[in-house]
Amino acid sequence: MTAPEPLLTVSGLKKTFDLSQPFLNRLLSGGGRRFVHAVDGVDFTIPRGTTLSLVGESGCGKSTVAKLLMGLSRPTAGSIRFDGHELAGTVAGEPPAVRRQMQMIFQDPYASLNPRWRVARIIAEPMKSFGTHPDPAARRREVDRLLEFVGLSAADGEKFPHEFSGGQRQRISIARAISTKPEFLVCDEPTSALDVSVQAQILNLMRSLQRELGLTYLFISHDLAVVNYISDWIGVMYLGRLVELAPADRIFAEPQHPYTRLLLETVPDISMAHRDQERPAGEVPNPITPPRGCHFHPRCPLANDRCRSEVPEFLARDGARVRCHAVEEGRIASFPMRKAG
């Protein structure tokens, strides 16, 4: 059986933010320019109809990747190819025929919906903007259908966002996202602001939509339980770099990178059988002045002089890709981790 063809291919994606003071201030203080490499050479592909999840600690660049894909921020370097179209040099909404196929579900359902608009107008606005339903009556019929499709009532179109719970608002956001019949959805932590029981409902809805509509997802989260449930592939990010990319079951069964293992070790162990096991410690370094070589080396128990001076390559290994000198040299076996379950 052949693998699905890639819908999205990202190569060498970089985004640098200039945090320097104004020139005159730098001149008077004698300070230099300061940059944050929020995304530092990220590469991945997403096959049609599958879900790639990006995970990592806050500030690792996950949401910046989402904004770059959607044209909300311009990349400093790299390529973004969607269905054969290069998007890296374009702005949000251009070209319309391609951007209509890419929509986004935002993290906070309380902030992502216009409080002054009725729900029907919120859902209809993308259809109006892209001209998919020029007739107002047909547009309203489609709004009613979408509301029922995501588990709400057609009568809810006359209400305002403040009249709904958080889970219901996120259903409205999903209805808005699929209103233009897209192929690809960027989901930026769409369940993190919701209660656990509501999270499960939204995740089940998203999986159902993926099956029925053939959607492709880039899913961003810091919750490993959520990622394990919804993902086909998982990419682990650390300080702007993708350090491991592998099938979801492989990540949870045989993680390679020490940072991936650290993330998995944070999952609660009810037996407490491994409470005395030594684990990597420390805080994420300052992204303005990241460590030389491998960014993870100050927290890694396997770091050596090569890790401190040489940036590891993103190498293919047994059906996965990993950026780690210890894995390349076979030293990862000396860093055991607890087995799931």
C-alpha positions as a Python dict, from the first residue, in 0.01 Angstrom:
ca = {
    (1, 'M'): (0, 0, 0),
    (2, 'T'): (147, 336, -103),
    (3, 'A'): (165, 623, 145),
    (4, 'P'): (-65, 924, 87),
    (5, 'E'): (92, 1205, -111),
    (6, 'P'): (198, 1513, 90),
    (7, 'L'): (-51, 1797, 101),
    (8, 'L'): (190, 2028, 284),
    (9, 'T'): (570, 2032, 265),
    (10, 'V'): (776, 2265, 485),
    (11, 'S'): (1150, 2297, 420),
    (12, 'G'): (1410, 2501, 607),
    (13, 'L'): (1145, 2724, 764),
    (14, 'K'): (1288, 3007, 973),
    (15, 'K'): (1144, 3308, 1153),
    (16, 'T'): (1365, 3564, 1328),
    (17, 'F'): (1228, 3853, 1533),
    (18, 'D'): (1439, 4164, 1581),
    (19, 'L'): (1421, 4275, 1946),
    (20, 'S'): (1689, 4541, 1914),
    (21, 'Q'): (1649, 4885, 2068),
    (22, 'P'): (1625, 5182, 1832),
    (23, 'F'): (1952, 5276, 1664),
    (24, 'L'): (2010, 5588, 1873),
    (25, 'N'): (1954, 5397, 2198),
    (26, 'R'): (2204, 5132, 2088),
    (27, 'L'): (2452, 5399, 1992),
    (28, 'L'): (2429, 5571, 2332),
    (29, 'S'): (2434, 5250, 2537),
    (30, 'G'): (2689, 5067, 2325),
    (31, 'G'): (2461, 4765, 2294),
    (32, 'G'): (2425, 4544, 1990),
    (33, 'R'): (2129, 4405, 1805),
    (34, 'R'): (1921, 4127, 1962),
    (35, 'F'): (1732, 3857, 1774),
    (36, 'V'): (1506, 3567, 1863),
    (37, 'H'): (1518, 3269, 1628),
    (38, 'A'): (1160, 3159, 1699),
    (39, 'V'): (1166, 2900, 1421),
    (40, 'D'): (1510, 2776, 1326),
    (41, 'G'): (1513, 2551, 1020),
    (42, 'V'): (1201, 2333, 1052),
    (43, 'D'): (1130, 2055, 799),
    (44, 'F'): (822, 1832, 779),
    (45, 'T'): (554, 1700, 544),
    (46, 'I'): (189, 1618, 615),
    (47, 'P'): (26, 1349, 396),
    (48, 'R'): (-333, 1405, 290),
    (49, 'G'): (-594, 1296, 539),
    (50, 'T'): (-351, 1262, 831),
    (51, 'T'): (-269, 1458, 1146),
    (52, 'L'): (74, 1588, 1240),
    (53, 'S'): (98, 1723, 1594),
    (54, 'L'): (367, 1962, 1715),
    (55, 'V'): (448, 1940, 2087),
    (56, 'G'): (693, 2111, 2317),
    (57, 'E'): (720, 2352, 2606),
    (58, 'S'): (585, 2706, 2587),
    (59, 'G'): (800, 2929, 2367),
    (60, 'C'): (940, 2649, 2150),
    (61, 'G'): (791, 2796, 1829),
    (62, 'K'): (480, 2581, 1775),
    (63, 'S'): (234, 2867, 1735),
    (64, 'T'): (482, 3066, 1526),
    (65, 'V'): (489, 2777, 1278),
    (66, 'A'): (108, 2792, 1263),
    (67, 'K'): (111, 3166, 1191),
    (68, 'L'): (375, 3122, 920),
    (69, 'L'): (168, 2856, 745),
    (70, 'M'): (-143, 3073, 753),
    (71, 'G'): (33, 3384, 624),
    (72, 'L'): (-21, 3573, 951),
    (73, 'S'): (356, 3621, 969),
    (74, 'R'): (616, 3613, 694),
    (75, 'P'): (903, 3363, 719),
    (76, 'T'): (1260, 3488, 726),
    (77, 'A'): (1366, 3193, 510),
    (78, 'G'): (1244, 2856, 390),
    (79, 'S'): (970, 2704, 178),
    (80, 'I'): (600, 2633, 241),
    (81, 'R'): (443, 2428, -40),
    (82, 'F'): (72, 2355, -17),
    (83, 'D'): (-73, 2127, -285),
    (84, 'G'): (205, 2232, -522),
    (85, 'H'): (178, 2607, -452),
    (86, 'E'): (463, 2801, -289),
    (87, 'L'): (327, 3021, -8),
    (88, 'A'): (639, 3142, 170),
    (89, 'G'): (649, 3477, -9),
    (90, 'T'): (276, 3552, -2),
    (91, 'V'): (61, 3742, 248),
    (92, 'A'): (-250, 3631, 435),
    (93, 'G'): (-535, 3552, 197),
    (94, 'E'): (-319, 3525, -116),
    (95, 'P'): (-372, 3349, -346),
    (96, 'P'): (-743, 3324, -256),
    (97, 'A'): (-804, 2992, -434),
    (98, 'V'): (-533, 2828, -225),
    (99, 'R'): (-595, 3010, 103),
    (100, 'R'): (-960, 2906, 91),
    (101, 'Q'): (-832, 2551, 137),
    (102, 'M'): (-643, 2646, 457),
    (103, 'Q'): (-830, 2748, 771),
    (104, 'M'): (-743, 2780, 1139),
    (105, 'I'): (-903, 2693, 1473),
    (106, 'F'): (-771, 2919, 1747),
    (107, 'Q'): (-689, 2836, 2106),
    (108, 'D'): (-930, 3060, 2294),
    (109, 'P'): (-1296, 3027, 2192),
    (110, 'Y'): (-1377, 3328, 2411),
    (111, 'A'): (-1145, 3559, 2214),
    (112, 'S'): (-1165, 3422, 1859),
    (113, 'L'): (-1534, 3505, 1800),
    (114, 'N'): (-1655, 3861, 1744),
    (115, 'P'): (-1881, 3935, 2044),
    (116, 'R'): (-2084, 4192, 1846),
    (117, 'W'): (-2181, 3953, 1567),
    (118, 'R'): (-2448, 3688, 1573),
    (119, 'V'): (-2325, 3333, 1519),
    (120, 'A'): (-2479, 3308, 1172),
    (121, 'R'): (-2277, 3610, 1056),
    (122, 'I'): (-1957, 3473, 1212),
    (123, 'I'): (-1987, 3144, 1025),
    (124, 'A'): (-2101, 3308, 701),
    (125, 'E'): (-1821, 3563, 684),
    (126, 'P'): (-1554, 3329, 530),
    (127, 'M'): (-1806, 3213, 268),
    (128, 'K'): (-1883, 3575, 185),
    (129, 'S'): (-1515, 3675, 173),
    (130, 'F'): (-1412, 3392, -59),
    (131, 'G'): (-1732, 3405, -266),
    (132, 'T'): (-1820, 3039, -217),
    (133, 'H'): (-2190, 3114, -153),
    (134, 'P'): (-2275, 3450, -316),
    (135, 'D'): (-2650, 3411, -267),
    (136, 'P'): (-2749, 3523, 89),
    (137, 'A'): (-3028, 3267, 117),
    (138, 'A'): (-2802, 2981, 12),
    (139, 'R'): (-2537, 3109, 249),
    (140, 'R'): (-2779, 3104, 541),
    (141, 'R'): (-2894, 2752, 454),
    (142, 'E'): (-2530, 2641, 459),
    (143, 'V'): (-2479, 2811, 797),
    (144, 'D'): (-2778, 2621, 939),
    (145, 'R'): (-2641, 2294, 800),
    (146, 'L'): (-2296, 2356, 949),
    (147, 'L'): (-2439, 2437, 1291),
    (148, 'E'): (-2625, 2107, 1296),
    (149, 'F'): (-2320, 1929, 1154),
    (150, 'V'): (-2108, 2030, 1454),
    (151, 'G'): (-2374, 1938, 1709),
    (152, 'L'): (-2560, 2268, 1755),
    (153, 'S'): (-2902, 2388, 1642),
    (154, 'A'): (-2984, 2600, 1338),
    (155, 'A'): (-3166, 2837, 1575),
    (156, 'D'): (-2834, 2904, 1747),
    (157, 'G'): (-2738, 3119, 1450),
    (158, 'E'): (-2944, 3405, 1593),
    (159, 'K'): (-2756, 3408, 1925),
    (160, 'F'): (-2439, 3592, 2027),
    (161, 'P'): (-2118, 3414, 2137),
    (162, 'H'): (-2160, 3511, 2504),
    (163, 'E'): (-2473, 3295, 2520),
    (164, 'F'): (-2269, 2975, 2472),
    (165, 'S'): (-2034, 2767, 2685),
    (166, 'G'): (-1666, 2727, 2597),
    (167, 'G'): (-1721, 2393, 2425),
    (168, 'Q'): (-2013, 2530, 2224),
    (169, 'R'): (-1806, 2831, 2118),
    (170, 'Q'): (-1533, 2600, 1995),
    (171, 'R'): (-1794, 2412, 1792),
    (172, 'I'): (-1889, 2746, 1635),
    (173, 'S'): (-1521, 2807, 1559),
    (174, 'I'): (-1499, 2467, 1392),
    (175, 'A'): (-1812, 2540, 1186),
    (176, 'R'): (-1656, 2867, 1075),
    (177, 'A'): (-1330, 2690, 985),
    (178, 'I'): (-1499, 2430, 763),
    (179, 'S'): (-1743, 2676, 603),
    (180, 'T'): (-1522, 2724, 295),
    (181, 'K'): (-1481, 2346, 250),
    (182, 'P'): (-1106, 2348, 324),
    (183, 'E'): (-866, 2057, 290),
    (184, 'F'): (-629, 2164, 567),
    (185, 'L'): (-687, 2292, 920),
    (186, 'V'): (-430, 2440, 1156),
    (187, 'C'): (-549, 2368, 1509),
    (188, 'D'): (-361, 2584, 1760),
    (189, 'E'): (-428, 2419, 2098),
    (190, 'P'): (-804, 2408, 2029),
    (191, 'T'): (-888, 2221, 2351),
    (192, 'S'): (-648, 2373, 2605),
    (193, 'A'): (-903, 2628, 2735),
    (194, 'L'): (-1174, 2365, 2784),
    (195, 'D'): (-1269, 2127, 3064),
    (196, 'V'): (-1146, 1769, 3027),
    (197, 'S'): (-1489, 1624, 2946),
    (198, 'V'): (-1549, 1896, 2686),
    (199, 'Q'): (-1202, 1836, 2540),
    (200, 'A'): (-1302, 1477, 2466),
    (201, 'Q'): (-1617, 1592, 2287),
    (202, 'I'): (-1427, 1838, 2068),
    (203, 'L'): (-1156, 1583, 1985),
    (204, 'N'): (-1417, 1325, 1888),
    (205, 'L'): (-1587, 1586, 1670),
    (206, 'M'): (-1257, 1668, 1499),
    (207, 'R'): (-1181, 1302, 1432),
    (208, 'S'): (-1530, 1254, 1291),
    (209, 'L'): (-1490, 1556, 1064),
    (210, 'Q'): (-1155, 1427, 943),
    (211, 'R'): (-1308, 1094, 843),
    (212, 'E'): (-1616, 1245, 676),
    (213, 'L'): (-1451, 1540, 500),
    (214, 'G'): (-1103, 1400, 436),
    (215, 'L'): (-937, 1682, 630),
    (216, 'T'): (-566, 1714, 699),
    (217, 'Y'): (-462, 1861, 1035),
    (218, 'L'): (-163, 2035, 1183),
    (219, 'F'): (-244, 2002, 1552),
    (220, 'I'): (-54, 2206, 1811),
    (221, 'S'): (-66, 2109, 2176),
    (222, 'H'): (134, 2067, 2494),
    (223, 'D'): (-97, 1793, 2624),
    (224, 'L'): (53, 1453, 2545),
    (225, 'A'): (-271, 1267, 2619),
    (226, 'V'): (-452, 1477, 2357),
    (227, 'V'): (-169, 1431, 2108),
    (228, 'N'): (-164, 1055, 2160),
    (229, 'Y'): (-537, 1037, 2084),
    (230, 'I'): (-553, 1240, 1765),
    (231, 'S'): (-212, 1215, 1592),
    (232, 'D'): (-73, 1006, 1310),
    (233, 'W'): (267, 1177, 1332),
    (234, 'I'): (428, 1378, 1610),
    (235, 'G'): (698, 1643, 1583),
    (236, 'V'): (878, 1747, 1902),
    (237, 'M'): (1009, 2106, 1908),
    (238, 'Y'): (1267, 2265, 2136),
    (239, 'L'): (1380, 2628, 2111),
    (240, 'G'): (1269, 2668, 1752),
    (241, 'R'): (1410, 2339, 1623),
    (242, 'L'): (1233, 2014, 1542),
    (243, 'V'): (1430, 1755, 1742),
    (244, 'E'): (1227, 1443, 1664),
    (245, 'L'): (965, 1350, 1404),
    (246, 'A'): (809, 1003, 1403),
    (247, 'P'): (479, 813, 1387),
    (248, 'A'): (272, 872, 1700),
    (249, 'D'): (288, 513, 1824),
    (250, 'R'): (663, 513, 1775),
    (251, 'I'): (706, 832, 1980),
    (252, 'F'): (521, 683, 2277),
    (253, 'A'): (674, 334, 2249),
    (254, 'E'): (1034, 410, 2150),
    (255, 'P'): (1121, 780, 2188),
    (256, 'Q'): (1474, 858, 2071),
    (257, 'H'): (1565, 1214, 2164),
    (258, 'P'): (1640, 1282, 2535),
    (259, 'Y'): (1400, 1577, 2528),
    (260, 'T'): (1117, 1359, 2396),
    (261, 'R'): (1188, 1119, 2680),
    (262, 'L'): (1180, 1409, 2926),
    (263, 'L'): (836, 1512, 2800),
    (264, 'L'): (705, 1158, 2835),
    (265, 'E'): (850, 1132, 3186),
    (266, 'T'): (628, 1423, 3290),
    (267, 'V'): (318, 1209, 3235),
    (268, 'P'): (195, 1110, 3585),
    (269, 'D'): (289, 758, 3696),
    (270, 'I'): (21, 639, 3938),
    (271, 'S'): (237, 352, 4063),
    (272, 'M'): (526, 593, 4150),
    (273, 'A'): (757, 302, 4073),
    (274, 'H'): (1008, 537, 3908),
    (275, 'R'): (995, 823, 4158),
    (276, 'D'): (1366, 787, 4239),
    (277, 'Q'): (1483, 782, 3877),
    (278, 'E'): (1711, 1071, 3786),
    (279, 'R'): (1568, 1287, 3511),
    (280, 'P'): (1688, 1593, 3319),
    (281, 'A'): (1632, 1914, 3515),
    (282, 'G'): (1662, 2287, 3462),
    (283, 'E'): (1470, 2555, 3278),
    (284, 'V'): (1444, 2631, 2908),
    (285, 'P'): (1736, 2863, 2815),
    (286, 'N'): (1680, 3223, 2712),
    (287, 'P'): (1579, 3211, 2343),
    (288, 'I'): (1762, 3539, 2279),
    (289, 'T'): (2092, 3377, 2377),
    (290, 'P'): (2042, 3004, 2317),
    (291, 'P'): (2322, 2756, 2394),
    (292, 'R'): (2573, 2676, 2124),
    (293, 'G'): (2560, 2341, 1952),
    (294, 'C'): (2259, 2138, 2057),
    (295, 'H'): (2014, 2369, 2232),
    (296, 'F'): (1918, 2094, 2476),
    (297, 'H'): (2269, 2016, 2602),
    (298, 'P'): (2249, 2217, 2931),
    (299, 'R'): (1964, 1990, 3044),
    (300, 'C'): (2076, 1665, 2882),
    (301, 'P'): (2244, 1392, 3092),
    (302, 'L'): (2418, 1258, 2780),
    (303, 'A'): (2573, 1585, 2660),
    (304, 'N'): (2942, 1581, 2568),
    (305, 'D'): (3182, 1830, 2410),
    (306, 'R'): (3044, 1763, 2062),
    (307, 'C'): (2691, 1842, 2182),
    (308, 'R'): (2813, 2173, 2327),
    (309, 'S'): (2983, 2290, 2008),
    (310, 'E'): (2823, 2125, 1702),
    (311, 'V'): (2462, 2157, 1587),
    (312, 'P'): (2325, 1805, 1525),
    (313, 'E'): (2178, 1726, 1186),
    (314, 'F'): (1817, 1615, 1146),
    (315, 'L'): (1891, 1256, 1043),
    (316, 'A'): (1664, 974, 927),
    (317, 'R'): (1671, 674, 1161),
    (318, 'D'): (1449, 363, 1130),
    (319, 'G'): (1149, 539, 979),
    (320, 'A'): (1181, 847, 1197),
    (321, 'R'): (1398, 1159, 1208),
    (322, 'V'): (1594, 1279, 1509),
    (323, 'R'): (1838, 1561, 1582),
    (324, 'C'): (2078, 1420, 1847),
    (325, 'H'): (2447, 1332, 1862),
    (326, 'A'): (2383, 1075, 2138),
    (327, 'V'): (2136, 888, 1916),
    (328, 'E'): (2374, 904, 1619),
    (329, 'E'): (2662, 768, 1831),
    (330, 'G'): (2455, 502, 2006),
    (331, 'R'): (2481, 659, 2353),
    (332, 'I'): (2106, 690, 2405),
    (333, 'A'): (2089, 335, 2548),
    (334, 'S'): (2258, 462, 2864),
    (335, 'F'): (1956, 688, 2936),
    (336, 'P'): (1671, 449, 3031),
    (337, 'M'): (1313, 563, 3074),
    (338, 'R'): (1008, 403, 3224),
    (339, 'K'): (785, 207, 2992),
    (340, 'A'): (428, 320, 2937),
    (341, 'G'): (182, 134, 3154),
}
